[in-house]
Amino acid sequence: MGPDGWERVRAIRLRALREDPDAFGTTLAQDAVRPPEVWRERLAGGATATFLVRSAGADVGLAVGSPFRGREGAAGLFAMWVAPEARGKGVGDRLVEAVVLWARSIGYERVLLEVADENAAAIKLYERHGFAPTGRTGTLPAPRTHVREHERCLEL
Ligand SMILES: CC(C)(COP(=O)(O)OP(=O)(O)OC[C@H]1O[C@@H](n2cnc3c(N)ncnc32)[C@H](O)[C@@H]1OP(=O)(O)O)[C@@H](O)C(=O)NCCC(=O)NCCS
């Protein structure tokens, strides 16, 4: 997606944060107040790549590839979300593939992500694509520190 698609990206991102808040570190309150310039800037072709899946005229999937802060040579897979009405049909597979291809094309050495320990559907998806646990653990930011996460890595 490029800058002109910012309203579509914002709409699906806010829906994701509203419907599955514990899957993400960012909150709905944080993203809902970001001005249009911030959304456009993120889509302007810098270090971040944003992918949408559209099906039957509706946006049903979102994923973002971006540098993984503080980790040399690593891209991050972020914001992965598939609308409930489109789950279990391989949309998640297409999104993972898109971010991995993007990371390879830039020359990253690995892709990292963080997934909540309770999120069986996402863990299964990432395992299928070869993402293995690194042993690093963490939690979502306060007040959601009860949501524990494991980091996973795909070496490219
Ligand atoms: C995790 C998620 C992205 C998977 O998307 P998806 O397109 O359904 O992915 P897949 O089609 O590969 O299905 C993944 C698994 O979901 C489960 N699943 C199957 N049908 C499903 C349905 N109708 N509804 C929910 N889950 C279903 C299955 O375990 C499936 O694996 P399997 O088909 O190999 O048995 C999606 O469930 C989602 O957006 N969840 C909420 C947000 C989230 O957790 N994001 C990840 C943050 S790290």
The ligand as a Gaussian input file, in Angstrom:
#p B3LYP/6-31G(d) Opt

LIG

0 1
 C       -3.717000     -15.502000      13.492000
 C       -4.456000     -15.120000      12.219000
 C       -3.699000     -13.983000      11.547000
 C       -4.491000     -16.326000      11.287000
 O       -5.091000     -15.910000      10.059000
 P       -5.779000     -16.972000       9.030000
 O       -5.860000     -16.339000       7.689000
 O       -6.994000     -17.527000       9.633000
 O       -4.650000     -18.055000       8.948000
 P       -4.802000     -19.503000       8.394000
 O       -5.835000     -19.580000       7.307000
 O       -3.448000     -19.936000       8.102000
 O       -5.393000     -20.276000       9.635000
 C       -4.591000     -20.372000      10.773000
 C       -5.254000     -21.308000      11.740000
 O       -6.457000     -20.686000      12.255000
 C       -7.357000     -21.728000      12.663000
 N       -8.636000     -21.570000      11.942000
 C       -9.127000     -22.300000      10.930000
 N      -10.340000     -21.876000      10.580000
 C      -10.618000     -20.840000      11.397000
 C      -11.747000     -19.985000      11.523000
 N      -12.811000     -20.089000      10.722000
 N      -11.717000     -19.020000      12.467000
 C      -10.633000     -18.898000      13.268000
 N       -9.535000     -19.679000      13.180000
 C       -9.543000     -20.639000      12.253000
 C       -6.671000     -22.990000      12.349000
 O       -5.920000     -23.402000      13.456000
 C       -5.762000     -22.599000      11.203000
 O       -4.730000     -23.493000      10.948000
 P       -5.049000     -24.795000       9.996000
 O       -5.937000     -24.333000       8.867000
 O       -3.699000     -25.201000       9.508000
 O       -5.698000     -25.790000      10.879000
 C       -5.928000     -14.680000      12.530000
 O       -6.532000     -15.716000      13.286000
 C       -6.020000     -13.391000      13.292000
 O       -6.013000     -12.308000      12.696000
 N       -6.126000     -13.436000      14.639000
 C       -6.297000     -12.239000      15.472000
 C       -5.073000     -11.320000      15.413000
 C       -3.796000     -12.038000      15.720000
 O       -3.768000     -12.898000      16.567000
 N       -2.715000     -11.632000      15.028000
 C       -1.390000     -12.210000      15.231000
 C       -0.624000     -11.381000      16.200000
 S        1.003000     -12.085000      16.494000

